[in-house]
């Protein structure tokens, strides 16, 4: 069985590859010739890597291994074969991600943390790294409990981590993949154009397109809104559009501010 160190290496390699691909695509086919800021996003990612590394590390892998050894969880009790457990895990955990994302927009206490992500007024692929550490820590018990309850096998956890990471980074990219490929891909997957609209400062657009991997959840729960590669809008949080971005300390202190609309 794959151990925690191998899990970290695989996850880190997948992350490095998608960052390199996204940077290349943003330079090769930019969606808009607008300045991008990456520094604070990378700083937040570094802080989160340290915080989660100390508190959790590869705890998702550890939880999956424990469940397998203890014969706990749906897949372990029912002896679900890997060919079914792997795609089932990706689908179910993506649905969980959709639900958590929706909650982060509609529960005021969670929105205080999540709006750090949306305060980026020049979204780019590094916006996928821009999360308050408190938001990630709040989501951790839910992820661990779900992995144990489902009895997710370690290979399925790895597969989900890779697919989720690639989807999350690529859909934040400010590159133009073309209208026809966008339309085809959007029938099944969340595309950059679809997620780009989600970063609009208009509330009606902000509260749409919550998915990360599959587009079916937004269509099923009526939060889908079509978009195109050529769309232009003002990004950010409603009522917080300024020419001066928040400082890193300001972003970390953001949950202490009163909730925005």
Order of alpha helices (4+ residues) and beta strands (2+ residues): alpha-alpha-alpha-alpha-alpha-alpha-alpha-alpha-alpha-alpha-alpha-alpha-alpha
